[in-house]
Amino acid sequence: CRSATLPDEPTAPTTTFTSPTFRVYIEDTDAYGVMYNSNYLRSYERALSHVPREEPDDDDEAPSRRDEVRASNRWVLSHISDQKFRSSPALGEEYVVRGELVGPRRDLRGNEAEVWRLEMATRSVDGPDEEDEDKGWTIHNSATATFACAPGEHATAPSAPFAAIRPDDEAAPGRMFELRFTPYHDEFDVHRRRRRRPDEDDILYGYHIPLRNAMNFFERSRSTYLGGPDSLRRMQEEDDLVWVVTGVDGGELLLDPVAVEDLSDDGAWAPWEGDDAARWHPAPGREVIVQTNFFAKRRGMIVECRHRLCMDVSSNNGRARRRLLARATVTIMALRGSTRRPTSKLPQWILDRFV
């Protein structure tokens, strides 16, 4: 519930944990009265804030160094993969998040990181089985999540080499859709940025759009492509059709180093090494772009949505470039609203959109 308190002082690192009990409030739900898809990430972030972590010993670290480590020891959700939506806790229902530390303490670029296997679960009324503790639980959602230390002296970087960051639609173009949004202050988090020089004393701060909010921009793009809220409501009321998220993979937040696309070249994403890279950060009021490629499967019943959140930038020589902020592949499925069973019987205008 909301009254759960954070640990006063982090202690030894742990490899498994169970969060305090949380409750689903109205603010957590969508139009169907169940937890909204991006709010699972928020729940995972809140749950991980209860995990004890090491801090410097007062006897071993000078106060200035201890304060710096504590100030920079802010963890952000930088990657989400293999997220499965099995069911959803309903309004008023209670749940816990259980986690197991499965990955390295550092990512591929040497930055401090933790990889957790997480699941959101609700205990049944009868309680767990004494002989099998896994029984008696309903697993609503599961995912593998990377929590990285936000950039201070260290940078949060993509989990894959930049050479692997290519346009997602090279093999099959699918249906391409692009939409622009103006983000507001409340849609950002603040992080410490990498110092540009080792002797630089100033603490630099930057805005970033957290992955949970990038997912909100992705949802707005999908809904708009389907005709907006009015069309979604009409499909539910007249066609007995609802769309649900069934999976998320490749969800990634890119803070630093900066990945850019040269719009006048071949469209490849690459690291930007220029001196002005530190200024290429999103900010409230600065427009962002959602690019989405839609790939329909099973006669439109399943749609794979490959999203990218970007920002237009200009280099010193005036060439048009686009910075990559976040990306994810979100899979949605068409269901009969009355039965909650998958269906491929879609209105023709929807088929024309996807197929």
VMD Tcl script that draws the C-alpha trace (Angstrom):
set ca {
  {0.00 0.00 0.00}
  {1.09 3.63 -0.25}
  {2.19 3.75 3.39}
  {5.17 1.47 2.76}
  {8.42 3.20 3.71}
  {11.83 3.00 2.12}
  {14.79 1.49 3.99}
  {16.49 4.06 6.22}
  {20.02 2.95 5.28}
  {20.97 0.49 2.51}
  {22.90 -2.49 3.79}
  {24.36 -5.52 2.03}
  {23.28 -6.26 -1.55}
  {20.58 -8.84 -2.02}
  {19.84 -11.32 -4.81}
  {16.12 -11.93 -4.17}
  {13.38 -9.77 -2.73}
  {9.65 -9.41 -2.25}
  {8.27 -5.90 -2.18}
  {5.77 -4.52 0.32}
  {2.15 -4.97 -0.66}
  {0.83 -2.41 -3.14}
  {-2.78 -1.62 -4.06}
  {-4.22 -0.69 -7.45}
  {-5.73 2.80 -7.37}
  {-7.80 4.62 -9.99}
  {-4.70 6.50 -11.16}
  {-3.12 3.14 -12.08}
  {-5.92 1.91 -14.36}
  {-7.01 2.32 -17.97}
  {-10.43 2.56 -19.63}
  {-11.06 -1.13 -18.97}
  {-10.55 -0.78 -15.20}
  {-7.30 -2.75 -15.09}
  {-3.70 -1.63 -14.72}
  {-2.52 0.52 -17.62}
  {0.37 -1.09 -19.51}
  {3.12 1.47 -18.75}
  {2.23 1.51 -15.06}
  {3.72 -1.97 -14.66}
  {7.10 -0.33 -15.21}
  {6.29 2.27 -12.57}
  {5.38 -0.52 -10.16}
  {8.66 -2.30 -10.88}
  {10.62 0.91 -10.29}
  {8.85 1.50 -6.99}
  {9.42 -2.08 -5.90}
  {13.15 -1.94 -6.71}
  {13.52 1.17 -4.58}
  {13.08 -1.12 -1.56}
  {16.11 -3.26 -2.45}
  {19.06 -2.69 -0.07}
  {22.22 -1.52 -1.81}
  {25.77 -0.92 -0.67}
  {26.97 2.52 0.30}
  {30.44 3.68 1.34}
  {31.51 3.03 4.91}
  {31.96 6.21 6.92}
  {35.40 5.03 8.00}
  {36.57 4.24 4.46}
  {35.36 7.21 2.47}
  {35.93 10.91 2.87}
  {32.67 12.83 3.39}
  {32.88 14.50 -0.02}
  {33.32 11.19 -1.80}
  {30.58 9.56 0.30}
  {28.15 12.36 -0.53}
  {29.02 12.12 -4.21}
  {28.41 8.38 -4.34}
  {25.11 8.73 -2.52}
  {24.03 11.56 -4.81}
  {24.84 9.55 -7.92}
  {23.42 6.28 -6.59}
  {20.10 6.86 -8.35}
  {18.96 3.93 -10.39}
  {16.86 4.22 -13.52}
  {15.07 1.59 -15.54}
  {17.20 1.50 -18.68}
  {16.03 -1.71 -20.37}
  {12.97 -3.97 -20.33}
  {12.67 -7.24 -22.23}
  {10.53 -10.35 -22.38}
  {7.66 -8.58 -20.63}
  {4.57 -10.79 -20.63}
  {1.07 -9.56 -19.82}
  {-0.78 -12.61 -18.51}
  {-3.56 -10.93 -16.56}
  {-4.04 -7.68 -14.74}
  {-4.71 -6.73 -11.14}
  {-8.06 -4.99 -11.00}
  {-8.97 -1.75 -9.29}
  {-8.56 -2.17 -5.52}
  {-6.62 -5.43 -5.81}
  {-3.38 -5.91 -3.89}
  {-0.14 -7.28 -5.31}
  {3.57 -7.67 -4.63}
  {6.61 -7.64 -6.89}
  {9.08 -10.48 -6.53}
  {12.56 -10.27 -8.01}
  {15.73 -12.24 -8.55}
  {19.07 -10.66 -9.43}
  {20.28 -12.57 -12.50}
  {22.67 -10.28 -14.35}
  {26.05 -8.61 -13.95}
  {26.79 -5.68 -11.73}
  {27.99 -3.81 -14.85}
  {26.59 -3.58 -18.35}
  {28.44 -4.13 -21.63}
  {30.00 -0.66 -21.44}
  {31.23 -1.05 -17.88}
  {28.52 1.04 -16.25}
  {27.12 -0.03 -12.92}
  {23.88 -1.94 -13.52}
  {21.61 -4.66 -12.13}
  {19.59 -7.12 -14.19}
  {16.48 -8.42 -12.42}
  {13.92 -11.04 -13.30}
  {10.67 -9.61 -11.96}
  {7.09 -10.72 -11.58}
  {3.95 -9.07 -10.28}
  {1.82 -11.48 -8.27}
  {-1.35 -11.56 -6.19}
  {-1.89 -14.07 -3.41}
  {-5.10 -16.05 -3.63}
  {-7.72 -15.93 -0.91}
  {-6.71 -19.41 0.25}
  {-3.04 -18.43 0.46}
  {0.02 -20.30 -0.82}
  {0.24 -24.08 -0.73}
  {2.40 -25.23 2.19}
  {4.04 -27.91 0.04}
  {4.46 -25.75 -3.06}
  {4.94 -22.05 -2.32}
  {4.44 -21.15 -6.01}
  {0.86 -22.37 -5.84}
  {-1.76 -19.98 -4.53}
  {-0.35 -17.05 -6.50}
  {-1.64 -15.37 -9.65}
  {1.19 -14.05 -11.81}
  {-0.06 -10.94 -13.61}
  {3.11 -9.76 -15.32}
  {6.75 -10.74 -15.68}
  {9.80 -9.13 -17.24}
  {13.58 -8.92 -17.27}
  {14.61 -5.41 -16.30}
  {17.96 -3.63 -16.22}
  {18.38 -0.90 -13.62}
  {21.42 1.28 -14.27}
  {23.05 3.94 -12.19}
  {22.13 7.29 -13.72}
  {25.08 9.13 -15.29}
  {27.43 10.96 -12.99}
  {30.96 9.85 -13.60}
  {29.42 6.84 -15.36}
  {27.05 6.84 -18.31}
  {23.97 4.79 -18.91}
  {24.42 3.29 -22.37}
  {22.54 0.97 -24.69}
  {22.93 -2.71 -23.91}
  {23.92 -3.43 -27.52}
  {26.83 -1.98 -29.54}
  {25.96 1.00 -31.70}
  {26.74 -1.05 -34.80}
  {23.59 -3.07 -34.01}
  {21.35 -0.01 -33.86}
  {19.89 -0.04 -37.35}
  {16.46 0.99 -38.62}
  {14.02 -1.67 -37.41}
  {12.20 -1.82 -40.74}
  {15.07 -2.84 -43.06}
  {13.88 -6.40 -43.67}
  {10.16 -5.64 -44.06}
  {8.85 -2.06 -44.17}
  {5.45 -2.70 -42.58}
  {3.23 0.34 -42.16}
  {5.15 3.44 -41.08}
  {3.60 6.18 -38.95}
  {5.21 9.28 -37.44}
  {3.71 11.62 -34.87}
  {5.08 14.61 -32.98}
  {4.40 15.58 -29.38}
  {5.39 18.41 -27.05}
  {6.40 16.91 -23.68}
  {5.67 18.70 -20.43}
  {7.77 19.11 -17.31}
  {6.00 16.33 -15.40}
  {6.93 13.82 -18.13}
  {10.66 14.11 -17.36}
  {13.09 12.87 -14.74}
  {16.38 14.56 -13.94}
  {19.73 12.75 -13.91}
  {23.37 13.62 -13.40}
  {25.25 13.80 -16.67}
  {28.74 12.65 -17.57}
  {31.46 15.23 -17.02}
  {32.96 16.31 -20.31}
  {36.48 16.58 -18.84}
  {38.08 14.64 -15.94}
  {39.05 17.92 -14.23}
  {35.58 19.43 -14.51}
  {34.17 20.19 -11.07}
  {30.68 21.33 -11.98}
  {27.87 18.84 -11.47}
  {25.85 18.65 -14.68}
  {22.19 17.74 -14.76}
  {20.04 16.73 -17.68}
  {16.44 15.86 -18.41}
  {15.41 12.47 -19.72}
  {12.06 10.92 -20.54}
  {11.90 7.75 -18.41}
  {11.02 4.52 -20.12}
  {7.61 4.37 -18.44}
  {6.72 7.75 -20.00}
  {8.21 6.82 -23.36}
  {5.69 3.97 -23.30}
  {2.93 6.57 -22.89}
  {4.09 8.39 -26.02}
  {4.14 5.04 -27.84}
  {0.55 4.33 -26.74}
  {-0.60 7.74 -27.97}
  {0.92 6.98 -31.35}
  {-0.83 3.59 -31.58}
  {-4.18 5.01 -30.51}
  {-3.92 7.88 -32.96}
  {-3.11 5.50 -35.80}
  {-6.25 3.53 -34.95}
  {-8.35 6.68 -35.14}
  {-8.05 7.97 -31.58}
  {-10.23 7.39 -28.50}
  {-13.50 7.77 -30.43}
  {-12.59 4.94 -32.83}
  {-11.42 2.70 -29.99}
  {-14.71 3.32 -28.16}
  {-16.72 2.63 -31.31}
  {-14.88 -0.66 -31.88}
  {-15.65 -1.69 -28.32}
  {-19.33 -0.73 -28.43}
  {-20.26 -1.61 -32.03}
  {-17.79 -4.35 -32.98}
  {-17.24 -5.93 -29.54}
  {-13.52 -5.44 -30.13}
  {-10.78 -4.33 -27.74}
  {-7.01 -4.10 -28.16}
  {-4.68 -5.19 -25.37}
  {-0.91 -5.19 -24.92}
  {0.42 -8.74 -24.63}
  {4.16 -8.17 -24.62}
  {7.04 -5.70 -24.63}
  {10.54 -6.48 -25.80}
  {13.65 -4.47 -26.57}
  {12.53 -1.56 -24.41}
  {15.55 0.69 -24.07}
  {16.32 4.14 -22.68}
  {19.36 5.92 -24.14}
  {20.87 8.65 -22.00}
  {24.55 8.87 -22.91}
  {26.45 8.39 -25.17}
  {24.14 10.01 -27.67}
  {22.87 7.92 -30.59}
  {22.00 9.90 -33.69}
  {20.66 9.21 -37.16}
  {22.06 11.16 -40.09}
  {18.91 12.00 -42.05}
  {20.94 12.89 -45.14}
  {22.87 9.60 -45.11}
  {21.76 5.95 -45.01}
  {19.69 6.18 -41.85}
  {22.15 4.29 -39.63}
  {22.30 5.13 -35.94}
  {25.78 5.91 -34.61}
  {27.41 7.54 -31.55}
  {27.85 11.29 -31.72}
  {31.34 12.28 -30.62}
  {31.07 16.04 -31.16}
  {31.79 18.59 -28.45}
  {28.14 19.69 -28.45}
  {26.78 16.23 -27.58}
  {26.13 17.28 -23.98}
  {23.61 19.86 -25.22}
  {21.57 17.28 -27.12}
  {19.19 16.51 -24.30}
  {15.40 16.68 -24.37}
  {13.68 19.34 -22.31}
  {10.12 20.42 -21.49}
  {8.57 22.13 -24.48}
  {11.05 20.67 -26.95}
  {9.26 18.56 -29.53}
  {9.79 14.80 -29.72}
  {8.86 12.37 -32.50}
  {7.42 8.87 -32.25}
  {8.20 6.67 -35.25}
  {6.22 3.43 -35.43}
  {6.34 0.51 -37.84}
  {3.30 -1.80 -37.69}
  {3.65 -5.47 -38.64}
  {0.37 -7.41 -38.78}
  {0.27 -11.15 -38.11}
  {-2.47 -13.77 -38.14}
  {-4.77 -11.72 -40.36}
  {-4.40 -8.67 -38.16}
  {-5.22 -10.35 -34.85}
  {-1.68 -9.68 -33.60}
  {0.18 -6.48 -34.42}
  {3.84 -5.90 -33.63}
  {4.51 -2.19 -33.09}
  {8.15 -1.14 -33.33}
  {8.41 2.25 -31.68}
  {11.23 4.79 -31.55}
  {11.22 8.04 -29.57}
  {13.46 10.62 -31.27}
  {14.34 14.30 -31.27}
  {15.43 16.49 -34.18}
  {18.81 18.14 -33.73}
  {21.19 20.17 -35.87}
  {24.94 19.72 -35.97}
  {27.45 22.53 -36.25}
  {27.59 22.17 -40.03}
  {23.82 22.46 -40.31}
  {23.17 18.84 -41.28}
  {19.84 17.44 -40.15}
  {20.16 14.76 -37.53}
  {17.80 12.90 -35.25}
  {18.67 11.74 -31.76}
  {17.36 8.41 -30.50}
  {15.92 8.71 -26.98}
  {14.14 5.38 -26.43}
  {12.70 2.43 -28.32}
  {10.59 -0.67 -27.74}
  {8.65 -3.35 -29.58}
  {5.11 -3.58 -28.24}
  {2.81 -6.44 -29.27}
  {-0.95 -5.87 -29.20}
  {-3.78 -8.34 -29.76}
  {-7.42 -8.01 -30.78}
  {-9.92 -9.56 -28.34}
  {-13.67 -10.00 -28.28}
  {-14.78 -7.62 -25.57}
  {-17.54 -9.93 -24.34}
  {-15.41 -13.06 -24.07}
  {-11.84 -11.67 -23.84}
  {-10.89 -14.28 -26.46}
  {-8.52 -13.51 -29.37}
  {-10.23 -12.77 -32.69}
  {-9.18 -12.13 -36.27}
  {-12.66 -10.90 -37.29}
  {-11.77 -7.26 -37.67}
  {-13.55 -4.38 -39.43}
  {-12.26 -3.87 -42.95}
  {-10.96 -0.40 -42.22}
  {-8.73 -1.85 -39.50}
  {-7.43 -4.52 -41.90}
  {-6.69 -1.77 -44.41}
  {-4.68 0.00 -41.75}
  {-2.46 -2.92 -40.86}
  {-2.41 -5.33 -43.78}
}
mol new
graphics top color blue
foreach p $ca { graphics top sphere $p radius 0.5 }
foreach p [lrange $ca 0 end-1] q [lrange $ca 1 end] { graphics top cylinder $p $q radius 0.2 }
display resetview
